[in-house]
Amino acid sequence: MLLALGVIGLFLPILQGVLMILAGLAVLGKDVPWSRKITDRLAAFVKRRAENRAARKRGREEAAPGSEAS
């Protein structure tokens, strides 16, 4: 049901389609192997993106002019 609402929500501005699809996949992931696989891949992707973003932010902070102590 949540997956169906998510697909409809992709076209209607009132519903949050992506959020409904993610919730539907999370609920189905307990019973359906393909849904669990998608959820695991998505979680790994989000984790990699967060780590990359944090590494870039640390790199910018280290390279920022005036950030060095004199």
Residue, then its C-alpha position, 0 to 999 in steps of 0.5 A: m500500500l505504501l509503495a502504491l501511495g509512493v508511486i502516486g505521490l511522485f505525480l501529486p504534490i500533496l503526497q511525499g512520493v519518495l518518502m512513501i516508497l522508502a517506508g514501503l520498502a522498509v516495511l516489506g524488507k522484513d518479509v521480501p528478500w528483493s525489498r531487503k536488498i534494495t533497502d540495504r543498497l540504499a543504506a550503503f549508498v547513503k552511508r558512503r555519501a555521508e562519509n564522502r561529504a564529511a571527508r570533503k568538509r574536513g578537507r576544506e576546513e584544513a585548507a581554509p586560509g587563516s585556519e592555521a594557528s600562528 
